[in-house]
Amino acid sequence: MRILMFGWEFPPYMSGGLGTACLGMTRALTDARIKILFVMPGQAPAHEDRFMRFIDPDVYRVRNEREDDSSERNGLMTRFIVNSSLTPYQNVRTYGPVYGNRATGILSGFGNPDARSFSPYGSNLFSEVWRYAYAAETIALSETFDIIHSHDWMTVPAAIRAREISGRPWIFHVHSLEQDRSGESVNPEIFDMERRGLAEADRIIAVSNYTRKRIVDCYGIPVDRIAVVHNGVTHINGSEHINVFRKPGQKKNVLFLGRITFQKGPAYFIEAAAEVLKRIPETTFLMAGSGDMMTGMIERVAELGIGKHFHFTGFLRGEDVDHIFRMSDLYVMPSVSEPFGLSPLEATRYGVPVILSRQSGVAEVFHHCLLVDFWDVRDMVDKIIALLRYEPLVRELQIRAREELLQTTWEGAASKIEAVYKAMLN
């Protein structure tokens, strides 16, 4: 099988968990001898990579830069970089209308925007979505493939274009919904684009039963059109270990890692931190990430007078993420609405015990942790204190969670995705 896959981030260029998911997923699929043509936005050329194929959508020209090499998944993985500066978590409300009536027509009817309506530097998120869709036309005309597989709302116009041109079936993979990201402050343009994708896709993959239920409830999609494929975790030989519990009297580090935005519940983490510090003042709280709520969270920490016990690291990637997990004694994910949530699994790779929001998809496959409702700060405080004080509880969670983690693989996820592919072709 040959799959045309549309995504908007891939390591090392990523701003959230989707990049990590796409890496693990495509590696496992190519190991199963499935060929992937991966299209992602970037400012072309993103970097020197002789295995990359770059596309310039402004002149509709394809420049081949691919060579056969066993290190590139035996030639089964090809990536396309589109000259577009899509950033998935940009606050689109700051940009106002998208080029007046023309853009309104585009967003509601998915029509053909004039190329002159684009800024070459990506000044508007929705114009970049359409630049990306133009590139999809080029690729669909010049490549052969069996199935279109796209990830999240910004790929919807591109996938629709590719399907119109090729006649191939389209699978829409939902990692997050607009109502997860924004709560009650839903962006109507994004909601409409997401709704059309869910209505028109030939098949939908949801990352959890939690997300499948929200798709059914929020968009009225029949449940039998949605397959559930939970994410996996990448196992690296030698990286998994059980942290040595720190000696009594040493300061403990409690970690929040994720976008500092409504969906991830950073405000609840800060309120819990203030209460924990009243009882265990030698604790340090770490907030790793960036987002639209960061300034407000810094101000709240100052108001509570806990600044000397609280550190904001900014956005982390690569070795910095590894380092902060290794130095943490506890990971807390207080998400308001989390379709899946890879970071608890990543924390477990480093032997870090986890407190997990019940409002998350990962709770369906990860059981050796402590669960809380995101809004129940008192319960969160009690469970943080329990894991900071009671070594036997920590040790039990470390051992059992690691055993469970070994059963949560991208190979298992890829097998389920392959089954969806085969059902589509049949």
Secondary structure, 3 states (H helix, E strand, C coil): CEEEEECCCECCECCCHHHHHHHHHHHHHHHCCCEEEEEEEECCCCCCCCCEEEEECCCCEEECCCCCCCCCHHHCEEEEEEEECCCCCCCHHHHCCCCHHHHHHHHHHCCCCCHHHCCCCCCCHHHHHHHHHHHHHHHHHHCCCCEEEEECHHHHHHHHHHHHHHCCCEEEEECCCHHHHHCCCCCHHHHHHHHHHHHHCCEEEECCHHHHHHHHHHHCCCHHHEEECCCCECCCCCCCCCCCCCCCCCCCEEEEECCCCHHHCHHHHHHHHHHHHHHCCCCEEEEECCCCCHHHHHHHHHHHCCHHHEEEEECCCCHHHHHHHHCCCEEEECCCCECCCCHHHHHHHCCCCEEEECCECHHHCCCCCEEECCCCHHHHHHHHHHHHHCHHHHHHHHHHHHHHHCCCEHHHHHHHHHHHHHHHHC
